[in-house]
């Protein structure tokens, strides 16, 4: 993840700086800095070298929680949901409907929210007829202070890929809007837009839009109801 890569890179820089400083201090034969040396003549920023102290300070600031993380955590709990899916190319065809349950839980000291869902979906079987299939999925959501965006990933037992998405939140409509790109088959990349609306503490919904050849179409709708009102 980007945050982890940033932390590892910064740790490497700080460690290398510490080792270099220690070696210089313990080596009496090391030549002194002269006016021609970039380190002596110019500040770190002027030579393009990172300032470890400033980087550490910035990293600590960026690791702090804010209202965006609290917003995600406010949706923690157990949820029942119903799904409508428009998979038939006939626009007049009724959507396929199914139900399931989900659990949202804050982890990593409030930095991320993990969601586990279980349900049943009707999918075409080997004979082409609809068949109930067990569906399991897991999502991870957070707010990236570096990107200043909501970020999410998703995996389920209907595929082997990991979906990554980025989004924003509109407090006026209490809705998240995420965008991503799916590749259900090699070379078949498809832009996706998700809109998650928070009706109140106990109800929210998700609308899924797929872009086919430049035309956006709503293909899924999920309505969530909290079990045990908050």
N, C-alpha and C positions, 0 to 999 in steps of 0.2 A: 504494500500500500504506500502511497506517496508520503504520508506522515512518517511511516517507519523508515523509508528510504532516506528522508531528510534527517531523521534522528541518527541513523547509522553513519551517514556522511559527516554530520557535524561531530559526532563522537570521534570519528577517525581523525578529523582535522585537529580537534582539541588534544587528542592523545599524541599526535605527531608533533604538535607545537610544544607540548610538555616535555617530550623526550628530547627534542632539539635544544630546548632551553636548559634542561638538566645536563646534557652532554657538554654544552658550552661552559656551564658553570663549573663542571668537574674537570675540565681539560685546561690546565694552566698554559699549555702551549698554543691554544687556539689564538689566531691572529685577532687583534682588536679591530673594531669597526673603524673605517676611515671615511672621509668625506665623499669618496667615490662609491661607497657602498650604498645601495638603495635603501637598506634598512636604517642606515644612520642619517641619510640625507632627506628622506621622504617618509611621510606617515604611511601606515599600511594601506589605506584606501587609495593613495596616489600610485602605489606600485601594483595595485590590483589584488593584493593579498587580503584574505579575510581577517577580520579582527575577531579573535576567538571570544573575547569577553562580550563584545557586542552581539555576536551570533548566539552565544549562550543566553544572554538576556532576552533576545528576540524569541528564541525557541521557548523559553519559559513562559513568555507572554502568550505565545501562540498555543501553548498547551492548556491554557485556562478555559474553564467552562463558561458559557454565556447563556443568554436567554434562548438561543436556538437549540442548544442541547436539552435545556429544560422543557422546551416545547415537544421534542420527540419523546422524552421520558414521560410526559403527561398522558401519553397514550398507552402506557404499560397496563397489562391486565389480560384477562381472558375474553375472547370474542367468538361469537357465532357469526357465520357469514353465508350469504346466498350468492351464487354466481349465475350470470346470464352470458352466454357466448353466442355470437352470430357467426357461425362457421359455414352455413349454407350460402352459396352464391346468389340464391334467390332472395331479393330484398324483401319479399313478402313472407318468407319463411319465419316461423316462430323460433326464438332463441332456445338453445339447449340450457337447461337449468340444473343446478346441483347445489349441495350444501357442504359445509365443513366447519372446522373450529380452528382458532388461532390463538397463540400466546405471545405477547410482547414483553420483553424483559430487558431492563437497562443493565449494561455490563461496563467493565473498565472504569469504574468510579463515575459513571454518568456520561462517558464520552460516546458511547454507542448503544444502539438498541437492536436486540436480536429478536427476530420473529420466526416462529415455527408454525406451519399450517398443515392440516391434514383434512382430506376430504375425498369425495368420490366424483369422478367425471365420466361422462359417457363418451367413449371413443370408438371409432370403427374397429371391429375385430377382424380376424383373418378372413372371415366370410363376408366382410363388408357391413355386417349388421352392428348397430350400436351395442356397446358392452360397457358395464360399469367397471371402472378401473380405480384402484387406490391411488390417490395423489398426495405426495408429500413435497413440501418446499421449505426453504429457509432463506430469510433475508437478513441483511445487516445494514443498518442505517446510521448516519452520523452527520455532523456538520464540520466541514473542513475549514478551519480558520485561515489557512493559507490561501485556498481558492476562493474563500468567502461564498461557498456554495454548499447545499446539502448534497450528500453523496450516498449511494446505495449500491449493494450487490445482491444478486439473487441466484439461487441454484434450486433445482427440483429433480424429481426422478423421471421426468419426461425428456431429459436431454443430458448432455455431458459438458456443456459450456457454462461459463459464468457470465451473467449479464451485469454490466456496470452502467450506472446512470448518474446524472448530476441534475440538481434542481434548485428551485427558488421557492420562497413562501410569500404569499400575499395576505397580510393580516386583515385587509378589508374584506376579503371573501373567505378567509380562513382556509386557504387551499394551497397545496403544494403542486408544483408542476415539474415533472422530471422528463428528461429527454435521454434517449439511448439509441443504440443501433443493434438490431438482431441479425443473425446469419443462420436461419433455420436449415439451409443447405449450402454447400460450397458455392460461393460467388453470388448467392441470393441475399444481399444485404438490404435491410429494411429499417427505415427510421421509425421510431416509436415515441409516442408521447403519453405520459400518464398524468392524470389529474386526480389528486386525493383531496377530498373535501371533508372538513370536520364540521358536522352539523351541531354537535354539542358533546359533552363529556362521554356520552354513551352511544353515539352514532357517528359513523363516518362512511365514506364511499370511495370507490376507485373506478375511474373510467379509463379504459385502455384504447388508444387510437393507433392504427397502423397506416403507414403511408405506402400505398401500392401505385407505382408509376406516377407519382406526383399528386395522387389523390388520397386524402386522409379519410379513413373509415373507422368508425367505432366498432370494435369487435368483441369487447368484453366489458362487463359492469359487475362490480362486487359491492354489496352492501353489508356493512358490519354493525353488529349490535353487541354491546358489552354485556357479559354475564355477571350479574352482581353490580348494580348501578353504583357509580362513583359520585 
